[in-house]
Amino acid sequence: MPLVLLLKLLALLAVANGTPLFAKKIFGSSFAWPIDGGLRLWDGRPLFGASKTIRGVVLAVALTAAVRPWLDLDASIGLAIGGGAMAGDLFSSFCKRRAGLKPSSRATGLDQIPEALFPLLLCRLWLDLTALDIAVVVAVFFLGEIVLSRLLHQLRLREQPY
């Protein structure tokens, strides 16, 4: 995979995954309706939890699609990266709730891998990504997310570092 494409994908993944965090800081609790509507499953735990909001998902997909022209990528790529990243984030939250972990609790790997893997799997045919390409982007995203998360925590933009 060309380095330029790797950087473009990482930029879109950063926008998609960072948008809900910044939306929470900007809007607080305004428009923060839980995407699961407060639904609890058979285990008595929430489906995703109150921290996963319609606002976060909608803004993440919209903003990721909005920035993709600057990266010279097709609209379908922006939508797939934004939507796939949010699907990965919801999957992570679902798994963490089933495991009894609280929202924003740390689960290294589960907090990073689906958020990068799901959108890349969606885009693999459009971008002709190989399994190695996907593994490289996921690995770089994983490491970058851990470093960036600690920085955002120190800047008080994130409640907990991952």
C-alpha positions as CSV (number, residue, x, y, z in Angstrom):
1,M,0.0,0.0,0.0
2,P,1.3,3.4,-0.8
3,L,2.3,5.5,2.2
4,V,0.0,8.3,1.1
5,L,-3.0,6.0,1.2
6,L,-2.0,4.7,4.6
7,L,-1.9,8.3,5.9
8,K,-5.2,9.2,4.3
9,L,-6.9,6.2,6.0
10,L,-5.3,7.0,9.3
11,A,-6.5,10.6,9.0
12,L,-10.1,9.4,8.3
13,L,-10.0,6.9,11.2
14,A,-8.8,9.7,13.5
15,V,-11.6,12.0,12.5
16,A,-14.2,9.2,12.8
17,N,-13.1,8.1,16.2
18,G,-12.2,11.5,17.6
19,T,-15.4,13.3,16.6
20,P,-17.7,11.8,19.4
21,L,-15.1,12.8,22.0
22,F,-14.9,16.4,20.8
23,A,-18.7,16.6,20.3
24,K,-19.1,15.7,24.0
25,K,-16.6,18.4,25.0
26,I,-18.3,21.0,22.8
27,F,-22.0,20.1,23.4
28,G,-21.9,18.5,26.8
29,S,-25.1,16.6,27.4
30,S,-27.0,18.5,24.7
31,F,-28.4,16.2,22.0
32,A,-26.7,13.2,23.8
33,W,-29.4,10.7,23.3
34,P,-28.2,7.1,23.9
35,I,-28.2,5.1,20.7
36,D,-29.6,2.1,22.6
37,G,-32.5,4.1,24.1
38,G,-31.5,2.8,27.5
39,L,-32.3,-0.8,26.5
40,R,-31.1,-3.5,28.9
41,L,-30.5,-7.0,27.8
42,W,-31.0,-10.4,29.4
43,D,-28.0,-9.8,31.6
44,G,-29.5,-6.6,33.1
45,R,-26.7,-4.5,31.5
46,P,-27.2,-1.9,28.8
47,L,-26.9,-2.8,25.1
48,F,-24.2,-0.2,24.6
49,G,-24.5,2.3,27.4
50,A,-25.4,6.0,27.8
51,S,-22.0,7.2,26.5
52,K,-22.8,5.9,23.0
53,T,-25.0,8.6,21.5
54,I,-26.9,9.2,18.3
55,R,-25.1,12.6,18.2
56,G,-21.7,10.9,18.3
57,V,-22.5,8.4,15.5
58,V,-24.2,11.0,13.2
59,L,-21.4,13.6,13.7
60,A,-18.7,11.0,13.2
61,V,-20.1,9.7,9.9
62,A,-21.0,13.2,8.7
63,L,-17.6,14.8,9.6
64,T,-15.6,11.9,8.2
65,A,-17.5,12.1,4.9
66,A,-17.1,15.9,4.9
67,V,-13.3,15.8,5.2
68,R,-12.7,13.1,2.6
69,P,-12.6,15.5,-0.4
70,W,-9.4,17.1,1.1
71,L,-7.9,13.7,1.0
72,D,-9.0,13.1,-2.6
73,L,-11.1,10.1,-1.7
74,D,-14.6,9.1,-2.9
75,A,-17.7,9.9,-0.9
76,S,-18.3,6.2,-0.4
77,I,-14.9,5.8,1.4
78,G,-15.7,8.6,3.8
79,L,-19.1,7.2,4.6
80,A,-17.7,3.6,5.0
81,I,-14.8,4.7,7.2
82,G,-17.1,6.8,9.4
83,G,-19.9,4.2,9.6
84,G,-17.5,1.3,10.0
85,A,-15.6,3.0,12.8
86,M,-18.8,3.7,14.7
87,A,-19.9,0.1,14.1
88,G,-16.6,-1.0,15.6
89,D,-17.0,1.3,18.5
90,L,-20.5,0.0,19.2
91,F,-19.3,-3.6,18.9
92,S,-16.5,-2.8,21.5
93,S,-19.1,-1.2,23.8
94,F,-21.4,-4.2,23.4
95,C,-18.6,-6.6,24.3
96,K,-17.5,-4.5,27.3
97,R,-21.0,-4.3,28.7
98,R,-21.4,-8.1,28.4
99,A,-18.1,-8.4,30.3
100,G,-19.4,-6.1,33.0
101,L,-17.0,-3.3,32.2
102,K,-18.2,0.3,32.8
103,P,-18.4,2.9,30.0
104,S,-14.9,4.4,29.3
105,S,-13.2,1.5,31.1
106,R,-10.0,0.3,29.5
107,A,-9.9,-2.8,27.4
108,T,-6.7,-2.7,25.4
109,G,-7.2,-4.1,21.9
110,L,-11.0,-4.1,22.1
111,D,-10.9,-0.3,22.4
112,Q,-8.9,0.1,19.2
113,I,-9.0,-2.8,16.8
114,P,-12.7,-3.0,15.8
115,E,-12.7,0.8,15.3
116,A,-10.1,0.4,12.6
117,L,-10.7,-3.1,11.4
118,F,-14.4,-2.8,10.6
119,P,-14.1,0.3,8.3
120,L,-11.1,-1.1,6.5
121,L,-13.0,-4.4,5.8
122,L,-15.8,-2.3,4.3
123,C,-13.3,-0.4,2.1
124,R,-11.1,-3.3,1.1
125,L,-12.6,-3.8,-2.3
126,W,-12.9,-0.1,-3.3
127,L,-9.3,0.5,-2.3
128,D,-7.9,-2.9,-3.3
129,L,-6.6,-3.5,0.2
130,T,-4.8,-6.7,1.0
131,A,-4.9,-8.5,4.4
132,L,-1.4,-7.2,5.0
133,D,-2.5,-3.6,4.2
134,I,-5.3,-3.9,6.6
135,A,-3.1,-5.4,9.3
136,V,-0.6,-2.6,8.9
137,V,-3.2,0.2,9.2
138,V,-4.8,-1.5,12.2
139,A,-1.5,-1.9,13.9
140,V,-0.5,1.7,13.3
141,F,-3.9,2.9,14.4
142,F,-3.7,0.8,17.5
143,L,-0.3,2.2,18.5
144,G,-1.3,5.7,17.6
145,E,-4.5,5.6,19.5
146,I,-2.7,4.5,22.7
147,V,-0.2,7.3,22.4
148,L,-2.8,9.9,21.4
149,S,-5.2,8.8,24.1
150,R,-2.7,9.5,26.8
151,L,-2.0,12.9,25.3
152,L,-5.7,13.7,25.2
153,H,-6.1,12.6,28.8
154,Q,-3.2,14.9,29.9
155,L,-5.0,17.8,28.0
156,R,-8.2,16.9,29.9
157,L,-10.0,16.1,26.6
158,R,-10.4,12.4,27.5
159,E,-11.6,11.2,30.9
160,Q,-9.5,8.0,30.8
161,P,-6.4,7.1,28.8
162,Y,-6.5,3.8,26.9
